[in-house]
Amino acid sequence: MAADLPPVGPVIQESCRYHMKISRLMAMDDKPILPRWYKDGLRFACVQCGNCCRGSPDRESRVWVTPDEAGTIAAHLGMSLNGFGSRYLRKINNRFAVIDQPNGDCSFWQVGVGCKIYPVRPIQCRTYPFWRKHLSSQETWQVVTQECPGIGEGPLHLTTDIDAQQTGDSESRRVNPLNVLP
């Protein structure tokens, strides 16, 4: 009877290879990174148009800020952390988000000036437009392209750099998030 069974070793090896492959495709929020349509990389250079910084009064935006980022931004603005938090941040559950201006724009966006904290902007801003939802399909990317004139311009960002941000490689994000720092 045992002779009728297939060898177990190859089945287990194939199953392990499959699960290892799936594990490598999983991002930090357990959503798989599907085969990348952007395998040759994507071009992007921030032109500081502010399209990603401006909103509308009827749509609440959320720019998340970590405590470390809050400290860095406060220092950049010459403010105490408490003063910065009171003026610019709101707490949502256990996280902090930048308070919008009444017109829906980010508090740090100023017409004619641009982003007042550009050199120290939060990781969410530094990694735009390479967000998971924007990279979900080529069609979605094309919609974002209509909003962002920097897409298709500037340096080529390799898939490995983009994926490092997607998989939560915090060290590479901290040191040089997608080479989009000024």
C-alpha positions as CSV (number, residue, x, y, z in Angstrom):
1,M,0.0,0.0,0.0
2,A,2.8,2.4,0.8
3,A,4.2,1.8,-2.6
4,D,1.1,3.4,-4.2
5,L,1.7,6.7,-2.5
6,P,3.8,9.3,-4.3
7,P,7.1,10.2,-2.8
8,V,6.5,12.8,0.0
9,G,9.8,14.6,-0.3
10,P,9.1,16.4,-3.7
11,V,5.5,17.3,-2.6
12,I,6.8,18.9,0.6
13,Q,9.6,20.7,-1.3
14,E,7.1,22.1,-3.8
15,S,4.8,23.2,-1.1
16,C,7.6,24.9,0.8
17,R,8.7,26.7,-2.4
18,Y,5.1,27.8,-3.0
19,H,4.7,29.2,0.6
20,M,8.2,30.9,0.5
21,K,7.2,32.6,-2.8
22,I,3.9,33.7,-1.3
23,S,5.7,35.0,1.8
24,R,8.0,37.1,-0.3
25,L,5.0,38.6,-2.1
26,M,3.3,39.6,1.1
27,A,3.7,43.2,2.2
28,M,3.5,44.4,5.8
29,D,-0.2,44.6,5.8
30,D,-0.6,41.1,4.4
31,K,-1.8,42.2,1.0
32,P,0.2,40.5,-1.8
33,I,2.3,42.5,-4.1
34,L,1.0,41.2,-7.4
35,P,3.3,40.8,-10.4
36,R,4.5,44.3,-11.0
37,W,3.5,46.1,-14.1
38,Y,6.2,48.6,-13.4
39,K,9.0,46.0,-13.5
40,D,11.2,48.4,-15.5
41,G,10.9,51.1,-12.9
42,L,9.0,54.4,-12.9
43,R,10.2,58.0,-13.5
44,F,9.2,60.6,-11.0
45,A,10.6,64.0,-9.8
46,C,8.6,66.2,-7.4
47,V,7.9,69.5,-9.2
48,Q,6.3,70.9,-6.0
49,C,3.1,71.7,-7.8
50,G,1.1,71.0,-4.6
51,N,-1.5,68.9,-6.2
52,C,-0.9,66.2,-3.6
53,C,-1.0,68.8,-0.8
54,R,-4.2,70.6,-1.7
55,G,-7.6,69.3,-0.9
56,S,-11.1,70.6,-0.6
57,P,-13.3,71.5,2.4
58,D,-15.6,68.6,1.8
59,R,-12.9,66.0,1.8
60,E,-10.8,65.3,4.9
61,S,-7.3,64.3,4.1
62,R,-4.9,62.5,6.4
63,V,-1.2,63.1,6.4
64,W,0.1,60.8,9.1
65,V,3.0,62.0,11.3
66,T,5.1,59.8,13.6
67,P,6.4,61.2,16.9
68,D,9.9,61.3,15.4
69,E,8.7,63.1,12.3
70,A,6.8,65.6,14.6
71,G,10.0,66.3,16.5
72,T,11.9,66.9,13.3
73,I,9.3,69.1,11.8
74,A,8.9,71.1,15.1
75,A,12.7,71.7,15.2
76,H,12.6,72.8,11.5
77,L,9.9,75.3,12.3
78,G,11.7,76.5,15.5
79,M,8.8,75.3,17.7
80,S,8.6,73.2,20.8
81,L,7.1,69.7,20.2
82,N,4.1,70.6,22.4
83,G,3.5,73.9,20.6
84,F,3.8,72.1,17.2
85,G,1.4,69.4,18.3
86,S,-1.2,71.8,19.6
87,R,-1.1,73.9,16.4
88,Y,-0.6,71.4,13.7
89,L,-1.7,67.9,14.8
90,R,-4.9,66.0,15.6
91,K,-5.1,62.6,17.2
92,I,-7.0,60.0,15.4
93,N,-7.2,56.8,17.5
94,N,-3.5,56.2,18.4
95,R,-2.0,58.1,15.5
96,F,-1.3,61.8,14.7
97,A,-2.4,63.5,11.5
98,V,-1.7,67.0,10.2
99,I,-4.7,69.4,10.7
100,D,-6.0,70.7,7.3
101,Q,-6.5,74.3,6.5
102,P,-10.2,75.4,6.3
103,N,-10.0,75.1,2.5
104,G,-8.7,71.4,2.8
105,D,-5.1,72.1,2.0
106,C,-2.3,70.8,4.1
107,S,-1.4,73.1,6.9
108,F,2.2,73.3,5.5
109,W,1.2,74.2,2.0
110,Q,1.3,77.9,1.1
111,V,0.4,79.4,-2.2
112,G,3.4,81.0,-3.9
113,V,5.8,79.3,-1.4
114,G,5.0,75.6,-1.6
115,C,5.6,73.2,1.2
116,K,7.0,75.0,4.2
117,I,8.5,71.7,5.5
118,Y,9.7,70.1,2.3
119,P,13.1,69.1,3.5
120,V,11.6,67.3,6.5
121,R,8.2,66.3,5.2
122,P,6.7,63.1,6.6
123,I,7.5,59.7,4.9
124,Q,3.9,59.6,3.6
125,C,4.7,62.8,1.6
126,R,8.2,61.7,0.6
127,T,7.1,58.4,-0.8
128,Y,4.2,59.9,-2.9
129,P,3.2,58.8,-5.6
130,F,4.7,55.4,-4.9
131,W,1.8,54.3,-2.6
132,R,0.4,50.8,-2.8
133,K,-3.0,52.0,-4.0
134,H,-1.4,54.0,-6.8
135,L,0.7,51.0,-7.9
136,S,-2.2,48.5,-7.8
137,S,-2.6,48.7,-11.6
138,Q,-1.4,50.5,-14.6
139,E,-4.9,52.0,-15.0
140,T,-4.8,53.4,-11.4
141,W,-1.3,54.8,-12.1
142,Q,-2.6,56.6,-15.2
143,V,-5.3,58.3,-13.1
144,V,-2.6,59.5,-10.7
145,T,-0.5,60.6,-13.6
146,Q,-3.3,63.1,-14.6
147,E,-3.0,64.7,-11.1
148,C,0.8,64.7,-10.8
149,P,2.9,66.4,-13.4
150,G,6.1,64.9,-11.8
151,I,5.2,61.4,-12.9
152,G,7.1,60.4,-16.0
153,E,9.7,63.1,-15.3
154,G,13.1,62.9,-13.5
155,P,15.1,59.9,-12.4
156,L,14.1,56.3,-12.9
157,H,13.1,54.7,-9.6
158,L,13.9,51.0,-9.8
159,T,11.5,48.3,-8.8
160,T,13.7,47.4,-5.9
161,D,13.5,50.9,-4.4
162,I,9.8,51.1,-4.9
163,D,9.3,47.6,-3.4
164,A,11.4,48.5,-0.4
165,Q,8.9,51.1,0.5
166,Q,6.0,48.7,-0.1
167,T,7.4,46.0,2.1
168,G,8.2,48.2,5.0
169,D,12.0,48.3,4.6
170,S,12.2,51.1,7.1
171,E,15.9,51.5,7.0
172,S,16.0,52.2,3.3
173,R,13.0,54.5,3.7
174,R,14.7,56.4,6.5
175,V,18.0,56.8,4.7
176,N,16.8,57.7,1.2
177,P,13.2,57.0,0.5
178,L,13.1,56.4,-3.2
179,N,15.7,59.0,-3.9
180,V,13.0,61.7,-3.9
181,L,14.5,63.9,-1.2
182,P,15.6,67.3,-2.5
